Amino acid sequence: MGRSDWRAARRALARLLPRLFPPLVRPPLPPMVLSLALSVGLLAWMGAAAAHPSADRLVRVVHFEPRADGLAAYVRLSLPLLPRSGDIGYNRLESGRLFHYLDTAAAQARLERVGRLLADGHRLSANGEAVTARVLAVRIHRRGRVPPFTTLAQARVAAHTDAGAASGAAPELTETRHVLVDAELLYPVAAGAAGYPPLSFSSLADADPGGLADIANVLFFHEGGAVRTHTAAGPLASPVPLNPSLLGAARMFLLAGCEHILQGWDHLLFVLCLVLGPLRLKPIAWRITAFSVGHSLSLGAGLFGWMPSGGWFQPWVEVAIALSLLGAALAALHRGRGAGLPSVAAVGLVHGYGLAFGLRELLADSSAPPLATLLFFNLGVEAGQLLVAGLAWLALRAMQAWRAEWAPRLQSCVALACATVSLFWLAERIVAAL
């Protein structure tokens, strides 16, 4: 098919579309109406994504400790995550709602079985081969009588500590989601001259945790006085490396950086505002580079502790980020000469401190080399930014090619929506900071 044939087909399609799909090719809504709709949609989507029922969160915390007789695992698990937890519970219908309660007598009589179910519901792999655990101790704790489990020393004694009701007291009703199981497991894994073989940990029983809540997982690997910390949300169906190689650690922090930026709506909307305006790649690339340089510097400063440590600092950084988004949105509405690179880099410094809080939480007590961590996490952040900027540019170019007369109006609507969202965030964060 020649070029003239393509042009003829395009003209025929342009004449046919208004007849087949008139609403689709009708000029867009007035800018203020469309901007308001975009703003409400963004806030509703982000609000739903940020909602976490923390009161019902299920937990899995594991401390791994090398010992002469193998690798010890001190496990704390919410009871609903235990396979066949119904064996030590019962259901009761109250006011039309089904509640799941702990059967105290059955639980105490079946402690050994509970420990076996917990061990069999998880998989420790060495060099890809599953290792069978031996159960050394098990205890069941109700909410309000739970021993501490933060440090390794506390975890060692939790599975040997009875914190039940006072002698002679009547058994109290406790929902299973408010019950924790502590266990001490021993895996017969020996360290060689070069250390442990590649180890990974996963769960075999999280497919249906009763739909009660999300799952927070924290795994600590204690070795040689250092601690590697691994955090994950949701089921542990995919194995988590406990002692990753440099390549494995690089991959982990690359993904963490990319996920972190893709979950930061304020950062993403700022990147979107940098793309708005004339769709020339060179100016856009310079603006994103200036933003990246700025937040890379403050990200490193935050990682090494070169930022204020007071509780006031983080809330006001969040206020400044919302203010920067408002400025970027207003600049996108009047981008004749474009935002200056120094101002974009300065805003990048502010956003970098916001990212630094997430990086510091991610790497708390981790033994990963700080410089390598910073490099790979930052590369992940950049990959996420470039992905968003690239998709936005392609979408805007496609709109410009399809209906060039609509493109400026739609860009203005997007900028107005970003400004509206930033004003909402600004008010919300100022109230929280005061």
C-alpha positions as CSV (number, residue, x, y, z in Angstrom):
1,M,0.0,0.0,0.0
2,G,1.5,3.3,-1.1
3,R,1.5,6.6,0.8
4,S,-1.4,8.0,-1.1
5,D,-3.5,4.9,-0.2
6,W,-2.7,5.5,3.5
7,R,-3.8,9.1,3.2
8,A,-7.1,8.1,1.5
9,A,-7.8,5.5,4.2
10,R,-7.1,8.0,6.9
11,R,-9.5,10.6,5.3
12,A,-12.2,7.9,5.0
13,L,-11.7,6.9,8.6
14,A,-12.0,10.5,9.7
15,R,-15.3,10.8,7.9
16,L,-16.6,7.5,9.2
17,L,-15.7,8.0,12.9
18,P,-18.1,10.9,13.6
19,R,-21.0,8.8,12.3
20,L,-20.1,5.6,14.2
21,F,-18.9,7.1,17.5
22,P,-20.0,10.7,17.8
23,P,-19.3,11.0,21.5
24,L,-15.7,9.8,20.9
25,V,-14.8,12.5,18.4
26,R,-16.8,15.3,19.9
27,P,-14.6,18.2,21.2
28,P,-13.6,17.7,24.9
29,L,-15.5,19.0,27.8
30,P,-14.8,22.6,29.0
31,P,-11.4,22.7,30.7
32,M,-12.6,23.5,34.2
33,V,-15.1,20.6,34.1
34,L,-12.6,18.2,32.7
35,S,-9.9,19.3,35.2
36,L,-12.3,18.9,38.1
37,A,-13.2,15.4,36.9
38,L,-9.6,14.5,36.6
39,S,-8.8,15.9,40.1
40,V,-11.7,14.0,41.7
41,G,-10.6,10.8,39.9
42,L,-7.0,11.2,41.0
43,L,-7.8,11.8,44.6
44,A,-10.3,8.9,44.7
45,W,-7.8,6.5,43.1
46,M,-4.9,7.6,45.3
47,G,-7.1,7.5,48.4
48,A,-8.1,3.9,47.6
49,A,-4.5,2.9,47.0
50,A,-3.3,4.4,50.2
51,A,-6.0,2.8,52.4
52,H,-4.5,0.3,54.8
53,P,-6.6,-1.4,57.5
54,S,-3.7,-1.3,60.0
55,A,-5.9,-2.5,62.9
56,D,-6.4,-5.8,61.1
57,R,-3.0,-6.3,59.6
58,L,-1.6,-9.8,59.8
59,V,2.1,-10.1,60.6
60,R,4.9,-12.5,60.0
61,V,8.2,-11.7,61.7
62,V,11.2,-14.1,61.5
63,H,14.7,-13.8,63.1
64,F,17.2,-16.2,61.6
65,E,20.3,-17.0,63.7
66,P,23.2,-19.2,62.7
67,R,24.1,-21.7,65.4
68,A,26.5,-24.6,65.7
69,D,23.7,-27.1,65.3
70,G,22.1,-25.4,62.3
71,L,20.1,-22.3,61.4
72,A,17.5,-21.2,64.1
73,A,14.4,-19.4,63.0
74,Y,12.3,-17.6,65.6
75,V,8.9,-17.1,64.0
76,R,6.0,-14.8,65.0
77,L,2.9,-15.4,63.0
78,S,-0.7,-14.1,63.1
79,L,-2.9,-17.1,63.7
80,P,-5.1,-16.7,60.6
81,L,-1.9,-17.3,58.5
82,L,-1.4,-20.7,60.1
83,P,-2.6,-23.6,57.9
84,R,-5.8,-25.2,59.3
85,S,-6.0,-22.7,62.1
86,G,-9.6,-23.6,62.4
87,D,-8.5,-26.7,64.4
88,I,-7.9,-24.5,67.4
89,G,-10.7,-22.0,66.9
90,Y,-14.5,-21.9,66.4
91,N,-17.0,-19.7,64.7
92,R,-19.8,-17.7,66.2
93,L,-22.5,-15.6,64.5
94,E,-23.1,-12.3,66.3
95,S,-25.5,-9.6,65.0
96,G,-25.4,-11.2,61.5
97,R,-21.6,-11.2,61.4
98,L,-19.3,-14.3,61.6
99,F,-16.5,-14.1,64.2
100,H,-13.6,-16.5,64.5
101,Y,-12.5,-17.1,68.1
102,L,-9.5,-18.9,69.7
103,D,-10.4,-22.2,71.5
104,T,-8.0,-21.8,74.4
105,A,-8.2,-25.4,75.6
106,A,-7.8,-26.9,72.1
107,A,-4.8,-24.6,71.4
108,Q,-3.0,-25.6,74.6
109,A,-3.6,-29.3,74.0
110,R,-2.3,-29.1,70.4
111,L,0.8,-26.9,70.7
112,E,3.0,-29.6,69.1
113,R,0.6,-29.8,66.2
114,V,0.5,-26.0,65.9
115,G,4.3,-25.9,65.7
116,R,4.3,-28.6,63.0
117,L,1.7,-26.8,60.9
118,L,3.7,-23.6,61.2
119,A,6.9,-25.3,60.1
120,D,5.2,-27.2,57.2
121,G,3.5,-24.0,56.0
122,H,6.8,-22.4,55.3
123,R,9.8,-23.4,53.1
124,L,13.4,-22.6,53.7
125,S,15.5,-23.5,50.7
126,A,19.3,-23.9,50.5
127,N,20.7,-24.0,47.0
128,G,17.1,-24.4,45.8
129,E,16.5,-27.5,47.9
130,A,13.9,-27.5,50.7
131,V,15.1,-28.1,54.2
132,T,12.9,-29.7,56.9
133,A,12.6,-27.9,60.2
134,R,12.6,-29.3,63.7
135,V,10.2,-27.6,66.1
136,L,11.8,-26.8,69.4
137,A,9.2,-24.6,71.1
138,V,5.7,-23.1,70.5
139,R,3.6,-20.6,72.4
140,I,0.3,-18.9,71.7
141,H,-0.2,-15.3,72.8
142,R,-3.4,-13.2,72.9
143,R,-3.4,-9.5,72.2
144,G,-2.4,-7.5,75.3
145,R,-0.2,-10.4,76.6
146,V,2.3,-10.6,73.8
147,P,6.0,-10.6,74.8
148,P,8.4,-8.3,72.8
149,F,9.9,-9.6,69.6
150,T,11.9,-6.7,68.3
151,T,15.4,-7.9,69.0
152,L,17.1,-11.2,68.6
153,A,17.4,-11.6,72.4
154,Q,13.7,-11.0,72.8
155,A,12.8,-13.4,70.0
156,R,14.9,-16.2,71.6
157,V,12.7,-16.2,74.7
158,A,9.2,-15.4,73.2
159,A,8.5,-19.0,72.2
160,H,9.4,-20.2,75.8
161,T,7.3,-17.5,77.5
162,D,3.8,-18.1,78.9
163,A,1.8,-14.9,79.1
164,G,-1.7,-16.4,79.5
165,A,-4.5,-15.3,81.8
166,A,-4.1,-15.4,85.5
167,S,-4.7,-18.7,87.2
168,G,-8.3,-19.5,87.8
169,A,-9.5,-16.7,85.4
170,A,-12.3,-17.6,83.0
171,P,-11.2,-18.0,79.3
172,E,-11.8,-14.8,77.4
173,L,-13.1,-14.5,73.9
174,T,-10.3,-13.5,71.5
175,E,-10.7,-13.2,67.7
176,T,-8.1,-15.3,65.9
177,R,-6.7,-12.2,64.1
178,H,-5.7,-10.9,67.5
179,V,-3.7,-14.0,68.4
180,L,0.0,-14.6,67.6
181,V,1.9,-17.8,67.4
182,D,5.6,-17.8,68.4
183,A,7.8,-20.8,67.5
184,E,11.5,-21.7,67.6
185,L,12.5,-23.8,64.6
186,L,15.8,-25.4,63.7
187,Y,16.9,-26.0,60.2
188,P,19.9,-28.4,59.7
189,V,21.8,-26.1,57.4
190,A,25.6,-25.7,58.0
191,A,27.8,-22.8,56.8
192,G,30.8,-23.7,54.8
193,A,34.2,-21.9,54.5
194,A,32.6,-19.3,52.3
195,G,29.5,-18.9,54.5
196,Y,26.0,-20.1,53.9
197,P,24.7,-21.3,50.6
198,P,22.1,-19.2,48.9
199,L,19.1,-19.2,51.3
200,S,15.5,-18.2,50.6
201,F,12.3,-18.3,52.6
202,S,8.7,-18.4,51.5
203,S,5.2,-19.3,52.7
204,L,3.2,-22.2,51.3
205,A,-0.1,-21.3,53.0
206,D,-1.0,-17.6,52.3
207,A,-3.3,-18.2,49.3
208,D,-6.4,-17.5,51.4
209,P,-5.7,-15.8,54.8
210,G,-9.4,-15.4,55.3
211,G,-9.6,-12.0,53.7
212,L,-9.1,-10.3,57.0
213,A,-6.4,-7.9,56.2
214,D,-3.1,-7.4,54.4
215,I,0.1,-9.1,55.5
216,A,3.2,-7.4,56.8
217,N,6.4,-9.5,56.6
218,V,9.7,-8.7,58.2
219,L,12.7,-11.1,57.9
220,F,15.9,-10.6,59.9
221,F,19.1,-12.5,59.0
222,H,21.6,-12.2,61.8
223,E,25.2,-13.1,60.9
224,G,28.6,-12.0,62.2
225,G,27.1,-9.1,64.2
226,A,25.3,-7.6,61.2
227,V,21.7,-7.8,60.3
228,R,20.0,-8.0,56.9
229,T,16.5,-6.8,56.9
230,H,13.9,-7.9,54.3
231,T,10.4,-6.4,54.2
232,A,7.5,-7.4,52.0
233,A,3.8,-6.9,51.9
234,G,1.3,-9.6,51.1
235,P,1.7,-13.4,50.7
236,L,5.2,-14.7,50.6
237,A,4.5,-17.0,47.6
238,S,7.7,-15.9,45.9
239,P,10.9,-16.9,47.8
240,V,12.7,-14.0,49.5
241,P,16.5,-14.3,49.4
242,L,18.0,-14.1,52.9
243,N,21.7,-13.8,51.9
244,P,21.6,-12.5,48.4
245,S,24.7,-12.1,46.3
246,L,25.8,-8.6,45.1
247,L,23.8,-9.2,41.9
248,G,20.8,-10.3,43.9
249,A,21.0,-7.3,46.2
250,A,21.4,-5.0,43.2
251,R,18.2,-6.4,41.7
252,M,16.4,-6.2,45.0
253,F,17.2,-2.5,45.5
254,L,16.5,-1.7,41.8
255,L,13.0,-3.1,42.2
256,A,12.6,-1.3,45.5
257,G,13.5,2.0,44.1
258,C,11.2,1.6,41.1
259,E,8.3,0.5,43.3
260,H,8.9,3.3,45.7
261,I,8.7,6.0,43.0
262,L,5.7,4.4,41.4
263,Q,3.9,4.5,44.7
264,G,4.8,8.2,45.3
265,W,2.0,10.1,43.6
266,D,3.4,13.5,44.4
267,H,6.7,12.7,42.7
268,L,5.0,11.2,39.7
269,L,2.7,14.1,39.2
270,F,5.7,16.5,39.4
271,V,7.4,14.4,36.7
272,L,4.2,14.6,34.6
273,C,4.3,18.4,34.9
274,L,7.8,18.5,33.6
275,V,6.6,16.8,30.5
276,L,3.7,19.2,29.9
277,G,4.3,22.0,27.4
278,P,6.1,21.9,24.0
279,L,6.8,18.2,23.4
280,R,10.4,18.6,22.4
281,L,12.6,15.8,23.8
282,K,15.7,17.8,24.5
283,P,14.2,20.4,26.9
284,I,12.2,17.7,28.6
285,A,15.3,15.5,29.0
286,W,17.2,18.5,30.5
287,R,14.4,19.2,33.0
288,I,14.2,15.6,34.1
289,T,18.0,15.4,34.4
290,A,18.1,18.5,36.6
291,F,15.4,17.0,38.8
292,S,17.3,13.7,39.0
293,V,20.5,15.4,39.9
294,G,18.8,17.4,42.7
295,H,17.0,14.4,44.3
296,S,20.1,12.2,43.9
297,L,22.2,14.6,46.1
298,S,19.6,14.9,48.8
299,L,18.8,11.2,48.7
300,G,22.5,10.5,49.4
301,A,22.6,13.1,52.1
302,G,19.5,11.6,53.8
303,L,21.0,8.1,53.6
304,F,24.2,9.1,55.4
305,G,22.3,11.1,58.0
306,W,23.1,14.6,56.7
307,M,19.7,16.0,57.4
308,P,17.8,17.2,60.5
309,S,16.7,14.4,62.7
310,G,13.9,16.3,64.5
311,G,10.3,15.1,64.1
312,W,9.3,18.4,62.6
313,F,11.5,17.9,59.5
314,Q,9.6,15.2,57.6
315,P,6.1,16.8,57.8
316,W,7.5,20.1,56.4
317,V,9.3,18.3,53.6
318,E,6.0,16.8,52.6
319,V,4.5,20.4,52.7
320,A,7.3,21.6,50.5
321,I,6.8,18.8,48.0
322,A,3.1,19.6,47.7
323,L,4.0,23.3,47.2
324,S,6.6,22.3,44.5
325,L,3.9,20.4,42.6
326,L,1.6,23.4,42.7
327,G,4.4,25.6,41.3
328,A,5.2,23.0,38.6
329,A,1.5,22.8,37.6
330,L,1.2,26.6,37.3
331,A,4.4,26.7,35.3
332,A,3.0,24.1,32.9
333,L,0.0,26.3,32.3
334,H,2.2,29.2,31.3
335,R,5.2,27.5,29.8
336,G,6.5,29.9,27.2
337,R,10.2,29.6,28.0
338,G,9.9,26.6,30.3
339,A,10.9,26.2,34.0
340,G,14.5,27.1,34.8
341,L,16.8,24.2,35.3
342,P,18.2,25.6,38.6
343,S,14.7,25.8,40.0
344,V,13.9,22.3,38.9
345,A,17.1,21.0,40.5
346,A,16.3,22.8,43.7
347,V,12.9,21.1,43.8
348,G,14.7,17.8,43.1
349,L,16.6,18.4,46.4
350,V,13.3,18.7,48.3
351,H,11.9,15.6,46.7
352,G,15.1,13.7,47.4
353,Y,14.6,14.2,51.1
354,G,11.1,12.8,50.8
355,L,12.5,9.7,49.1
356,A,15.3,9.4,51.7
357,F,12.8,8.7,54.4
358,G,11.5,5.7,52.5
359,L,15.1,4.5,51.7
360,R,16.1,4.9,55.4
361,E,13.1,2.8,56.5
362,L,13.8,0.2,53.8
363,L,17.4,-0.2,54.9
364,A,17.0,0.1,58.7
365,D,19.5,-2.3,60.3
366,S,20.6,-3.6,56.9
367,S,24.2,-4.7,56.3
368,A,24.1,-3.7,52.6
369,P,27.0,-1.4,51.5
370,P,25.6,2.1,51.7
371,L,27.1,3.3,48.4
372,A,26.0,0.3,46.5
373,T,22.5,0.6,48.1
374,L,22.3,4.3,47.1
375,L,23.4,3.6,43.6
376,F,20.9,0.8,42.8
377,F,18.0,2.3,44.7
378,N,18.5,5.6,42.8
379,L,18.8,3.7,39.5
380,G,15.4,2.1,40.3
381,V,13.9,5.5,41.1
382,E,15.3,6.9,37.7
383,A,13.9,3.9,35.9
384,G,10.4,4.5,37.4
385,Q,10.6,8.2,36.5
386,L,11.7,7.6,32.9
387,L,8.9,5.0,32.5
388,V,6.3,7.6,33.6
389,A,7.8,10.4,31.6
390,G,8.0,8.2,28.5
391,L,4.4,7.0,28.7
392,A,3.2,10.6,29.3
393,W,5.2,11.9,26.3
394,L,3.9,9.1,24.0
395,A,0.3,9.7,25.1
396,L,0.6,13.5,24.5
397,R,2.3,13.0,21.2
398,A,-0.5,10.5,20.1
399,M,-3.1,13.1,21.1
400,Q,-1.3,15.8,19.2
401,A,-1.1,13.6,16.1
402,W,-4.7,12.6,16.3
403,R,-6.3,16.0,17.2
404,A,-3.7,18.7,17.2
405,E,-6.3,21.4,18.2
406,W,-7.3,19.5,21.3
407,A,-3.8,18.8,22.6
408,P,-3.1,22.3,24.3
409,R,-6.5,22.2,26.0
410,L,-6.0,18.7,27.4
411,Q,-2.5,19.6,28.6
412,S,-4.1,22.6,30.4
413,C,-6.7,20.3,31.9
414,V,-4.0,17.9,33.2
415,A,-2.0,20.8,34.7
416,L,-5.1,22.3,36.4
417,A,-5.9,18.8,37.8
418,C,-2.4,18.6,39.2
419,A,-2.7,22.0,40.7
420,T,-6.0,21.1,42.3
421,V,-4.6,17.9,43.8
422,S,-1.6,19.8,45.1
423,L,-3.8,22.4,46.8
424,F,-5.7,19.6,48.6
425,W,-2.3,18.0,49.7
426,L,-1.0,21.3,50.7
427,A,-3.9,22.0,53.1
428,E,-3.9,18.4,54.4
429,R,-0.1,18.4,55.1
430,I,0.0,21.9,56.7
431,V,-2.7,20.8,59.1
432,A,-0.7,17.6,59.9
433,A,2.6,19.5,60.3
434,L,1.2,22.1,62.8
